[in-house]
Amino acid sequence: MESQAKKKGSFTSSLGFILSAAGSAVGVGNIWRFPYLAAKDGGGLFLLVYLALVMTVGFTLLVTDIAIGRRTKKSALRAFGSIRPKWDFLGKMTFLVPAMIMTYYTVIGGWVTKYAAMYAIGAGAKTAADGYFTSFITSPVSPIVFMLLFLSATALVVYRGVEKGVEKFSEYVMPGLLLMIVAIALFSLTLSHTGADGSVRTGMQGLAVYLIPNFEGLTFGRFMGILLDAMSQLFFSLSVSMGIMITYGSYVKKDVNLSQSISRIELFDTGVALLAGMMIIPAVYVFFGTEGMASGPSLMFISLPKVFEAMGFAGHIVGLVFFVMVVFAALTSSVSIMETLVANCMDLFGAGRKKVSLAITVFSAVSAAVICLGYNVFYFELTLPGGGTAQLLDLVDYISNSVLMPLISALTCVFVGHVLGPKWIEEEMTASGHRFGRRRLYAFMIRYAAPVMMTAIFLTSAGIL
């Protein structure tokens, strides 16, 4: 086991682990997905539900994944089977999630790279034109080119290994990423706009729309929808139940205070998610009112370029900084997804990092190209159980994020809570000699509350409930 750990590498410090894990958590999910879900689900109401889930379910799943990884020193594919051979199937299920996510995450990364490039060459105004985004993603060549650029950057970091690649990249990028997010969030609050009717909308008013809970028209069905959105966001945001945190946990040294590190990861991730909403929602509200906030997933690629254009010259600078920031955020998550696939395949085939990294890069390039062509050559429309219409990218996202991840979470809770027992995790959390501060909350959540919630969310996502 020790030689295997050396072969795979390890984080050189607890800070390197925290920044790498936070980098995985802080991605397009926080900067793109979180704001439009908050806008759709009543602003502060969504925030309250999300924060409650982070402190309970999110904490439980994060602790479980990282502790399993550090104790077994294996990737998710082998970790469960090494503890109980009959549960090896759970590792295989977990391996499917990053494999599926990688196929479309690099596509979205390519979209962001395209927008950053447009602002970098001074052509950001073109992205604000009606139909620009649709024209770009339905093009048969351009999305593939930018996807390959983004994928190449991801592969380079992973190819260099844990210490020289993943850890170093996170240590340099994450502080700069945080500074850019804070700067744009503060700038959004200073904005104001006078409408054609003479009314004035300000960034602070937009902040109130974002933070104050809106209970108007709240029904049990709508609340369950908000809960489902928040839980889905939690999976994507904290990178739990997809093998990433198990893999990163396997790189953590035994003397690291896991309880403290996990608290910092939670704080970092949640803080960035809240700041992302503060960046985007007030700015959209100022120029387009509450109607502009209803644009859903297109908020970043359609609404925001129009906001930047409405700002005049300053908008071109802010737009460039914003999309460069999103590229960095997307890269930190993409690196963690590819690193998980590489670690799994190194365990599976016993091959070296460089060969596996190249093989995974080729697989990712081919599968992502297919996803790109889902908007033209392979275009179709499919009605999902929740009633939404999906193309190829949406379908893969639905299967991985709304079906597999809740199911894996429910099974993991049963495995740890009732097969191993919470003490198995507690022993690892205190192995460094540090106390496990939320031990009782963890034991209750992993045995009772979390498996019930995960099962209910899985059945709802699958259209059974």
N, C-alpha and C positions, 0 to 999 in steps of 0.2 A: 504493500500500500504506500509505503514511504517513497519508493522509487517511482511509482506512478504519479504521486503528487509532484515530485521533482520534474518529471517529464512534462507535466502539464503546466507547471509554474505556479507561482503564488503571489499575492499582493505583498509588497515590501513593508507596508504600514497600514494602520487602521484608517488613516486619512485617505490613502489610495483606495481602499475598499469602499469607504463611504462615498467618495466622489464618483467611483466607477458605478456603484449600485445606484446612486442618485442620478447619474448620467443615463443609466438605463431607464429609470423611472421618468426622468424629465425629457420627454420627447415630443413628437407631433401630437401624441395623445393629450398632453397637457396644454399645448399652445394652440392647437387647432380644435380638438374635440371638446375639451372642457368648457371654453367660452360659449360655443353654440348650444351645448346642452344646458348650461346655466341660463342662457337667454330664453331657451325654449321652455324650461321647466320652472319658471317663476323666480328666477334670480336667487334671492336669499333663501328661498325654500329649498332649492336644489343644494345650495351650499350647506345648509343645516343637515340635510340627509347625508350628504357626502362626508362631511366632517365626522358625523356619528359613526358612519361605516368605517372610515379610516382608523378611528380610535378603537374599534372593536374587531370587526371582521378583517380589515386590512392588516392590523397589528398581528392578529392570530395567524393569518396565512403567511405573512412576511417572516415571522419568527419560525414557523414550521419549515418553510423552504430553506432558509439560511442555516438553521440548526441541523437539518438532515444533510445538507451539503457538507458542512464542516465535519460532522461526525463520521460520515462515510468516506469523505474525500473522493467522491465519485460524481460524475454528471448525472442528470436526472434519469437517463436511460438505464443506468446500472444501479442507481442508489436504492430504489425500492426493493429490487430483487436481492440486493446484497443484505438487506435487513430481514426480509421474509421472501423466500423464493416464490411462493404462491402469489405474491403481489407484484411480480415482475411486469405484469400487463400494464400496471399504472405508469411505470416508467416509459413504456412504449407509447401509451396514450399522450403522455406529457411531451414526448419527443415530436409528436405530430404538430403540436401548436406552433413552436417557432418555425418549423419547416413550412407551415402554411402562411404564417405571418410574413416571413421573409419574401414570399412571392409577390406580395402587394405593398409591403412597407417601402421597398426600394423604388417602387413606381411612384408613390407619393413623395418620396425623397427627391426623385427626378423632377416632379412638378415644382417643388420648392426651389430646386437648383435652377430651373428655367426662369422662374420669377426673379431670383437673386441676380442672375446673369442679365436679365432685361434692365433691371435698375442699375446695375453696375456699368452698362454701356450707355446709360442716359435715356433708355427707351421705356422707362416705367409707365409713361402715360398710355402706351399701347395696351398694357394689361388692364386698364380701366375701361376699355371699349367694350360695348355690349357684344357678347358672343365670343370674346377672345379666348376665355378658358375652354369653352366647348370646342372651338376650332382647334385649339392646341391638343387636347386629349384625344380627339377623334382623328388626328393626323396619324398616318401609318408609320412615320419615321421619327419625327422630332421627340416624342415621349420616350422612345427606346434609346435614343442617343443620350438624353439627359439622365435616364435611369442608369445607363452604363457608366456615366461619369460619377454619379453618386455611389454606385456599387463598387467602383474601383477604389474610391477613397475609403470606403468601409473595409474592403478586403485588405488594403495596405496596412491598416491599423491592426487587424486581427492576425495577419501574416507575421507581424513583428513579435507576437507573443503577448503574454500577460503583463510582465514587468515593463518591457520596452514599448509595447503597443498600447494595450487597453488602459493600463494604469497611467502611463505618461500622458496619453491623449486626454484622459479625463482630468488630470491635474492641471493641464494647461487650459483646456477649453471651458470647464465648468465655472471658474471664477469670472471669466470674461462674459460667459453666457448670462450669468446672474446679473452682472452690472448692466448689460444691455436691456434685460427685461425690466429692471428697476427704473432705468432712465426713460424708457418708452412709456412705462406705466405712469410715471410722474408727469411726463409731457402730455399724456392723454387727458389728465385731470385739469390742465391749464387751457384746454381748447374751448372755444365758444363759436356759435354760428347763429346768424339772424336769418330766419326763414322769410319766404315771400310775403307771409301775412304779418311780418314784424315781430313775431315771437322769437325769443332768444333761448337757445338750448346750450347748456354748459356741460363740461366734463364732470363737474361735481354732481349735477343732476343725474347724469348717466351712471355715476358711481352709486347713487342712491337706488336707481333702478336695479343695479347689479346686486347690492348688498341687502336691501330690505325685502323680506319674504313677502310674496304675493299669494295670498290664500284664496283669491277670488275664483269662484267656480271649482273649488277643490272637492273632488269626490274620491271614494275609495279606489275606483278604477284609475283615476288620474294619479293618485298617490302611488299606486303600485307601478304605474308607468315611470314615475320619477325615481322610485326605488330601483327599478330595473336599469334605468339609464345610469344612475349613480353607481350601481354595482358593476355594470359593464365598464364604466370609466375607471373604476377602482382596479379591476384586473389589468387593464391596459396601462394605467398610470403607475402602479406599484410593481409591475412586471411579475406578479405572482401567478402561480398555477400554469406556468409555461416553461418551467425548467431553468429560467435565467438565474433566479436567485439561489437555486440549488447549486448551479454551476459556480456562481460567484462565491457562495458559501464554502465550496470545496477548495477555494484558493485562500481562505482566511486562516491565519495562524492561530494556534491554540491559546496564545496569551492575549488575544484581542477581546475586549469587553463587548460582547455581542449585544447585550441589552442596551448599552449606551449608543452603539453604532446604529442599531435599528431605530431608536428614537430619533436620531439625527437624520436618518434616511427619510423617515415619515415627515419630519419637520421640513426638510429641504423640498421634498416632492410636493407636499400640500401647499407650502408657501409659494412655490413657482406656479402651481395651478391657479391659486388665488390671484397672483400678480398677472398671470396671462389673461384672466378675465378682466382685470383692471386695465390692462393695455388695450384690449379690443372692444369691450362692450361700451365704455364711455365714449370712445372715438366714433363708433358706428352710430350711437344714439345722437351725438352732437350734430352730425350731418344728415342722418336719415331717420331719426326718431325711432320709436319702438317698432315701426314697420320694418326698418332695415335690419333689426335684430332677429327677425323671423326667417332669415335666409338659410338657416340650418348649416349643413356641411359645406355649403359654398361660401360661408362667411369670410374665410381667409382668402380664397382665390377670386371671388367676384366682388364682394362688398368692400373689403379693405383696400384694394387698389383704387376704388372710387373715392374712398375716404382720403387716401394719400393724395390723389389728384385734386380733391377739393381744398386741401391745405395749401396749395400753391407750391412755391419753390421749396419750402421746408418739408413738404410731403415727399419730395423725391429723396431727400436725405434720410428722413425717417423710414421711408419704404425700403431703402437699401439696407439700413441697419436692421430693420425688422426681418427681412427675408434672409439676410446673412445669419442672423441669430437663429432663425428657424432651421436653416441648413445645419448649423452646429448641433442644435437640439435633436434633429432627426438623426444625425450621424452618431451621437452618443447612444441612442436607442438601437440603431441599426447594428452598431458594433456589438452590443450585448446580445442581440438575436443571433448574429453570425457566430460569435464566440461560443454560444450555447450549442449550436449545430456542430461546430468544429470539435468542441470538447466531447460531445456525444459520439461523434464518429471516430475520434481518436480512441475512446473506450471500446467502441464496437469492433473496429478493424485492427486496432493495435498499430496504426500507422502514425508517422510523424506529423507535426503541425503543418509544415509547409505543403506537403502533398495533399493533406486533407483540406487545407485552406483553399488551394487552387481548385480542387474538385467541387467544394461547396460554392465557390464563386461561379464556376461554369453552370452548376445546377441552378443557382439563383438567377443568373443572367437569362437562361432559357425560359425558366418558369415565369420570371417577371416580364419577359417579352410577350409571352402568351397573355398575361394580364393586361398589358398595354393594348394588345390587339382586341381585347374584349370590348373596346369602344368603337371598333370598326369591323374588322374581318370576322371576329367571333361574337358579334353583338347579339344579345338576347335580353328579354325582360322576363323576370320570374317573380311571382308574388310570394313573399315570405309569410310564415305563420302569423307574424304580428301585423300583417296587412301592407307592409311597405313593398315597393318595387325594387328589385335588385338586378344589377348587371353582374358580370363575372367577378369583379373586385369586391362588390358588396356581398356576393354569395360566399366567397372564401372568408371574408371578414366575419360574416354571420356564423358560419360553421365553427370557426376557431374561437371567436370572442364570446358568442352568445350561447353556444351549445357545448363545445368541448371544455372550455375553461370552468364554467359552473359545475359540470359533471366531474371534472378532475378535482376541483376544490372539495366537493361533497365527499368523494371517495377518499381523498387525503385526510379529511377530518375524521372519517370513520376509521381509517387505518391507524392514525396517530392517537385519536381519542379513545378507541375501544379495542384495538388489537395490541398496540404497543403500550398505550397509557401515557398521559401527559408527563409523567416523571421522566420518561425517556428523553423528551425534549428539554425538560428542566435541568437534567444532568449536564447536557451539552451547554446550555445557557450559562451555567455556573462553573463550567470546567476550567475557566481562566482564573477562578477565585473571586469573581465579582458576583454580586447578588442579582437575582432576577426580579426586578421591582414589581412587575404586573403578573406575578405567577398565578394568583387566584383567578384573575380575569381570564388569563390564557386557558387555564384548566376548564373553566365553565364554558368558554366560547368553543373550544375544540371538541368538547364532548357533547354539548347540547345545542347551543344557539346556532353556531356556524353551520353544522351539517343540515339542520332544518332549513335555514335560510338559503343555503346553496342548492338544496334539492328543490325548493319552491321556485327559485329563480331559473333553474334548469328546465323545470316543467313548464313554466311560463314562457321562456324563450322558445321552447320546442313547440309551443302552441297547444300543449296538453291541458294546461289550466286556463 
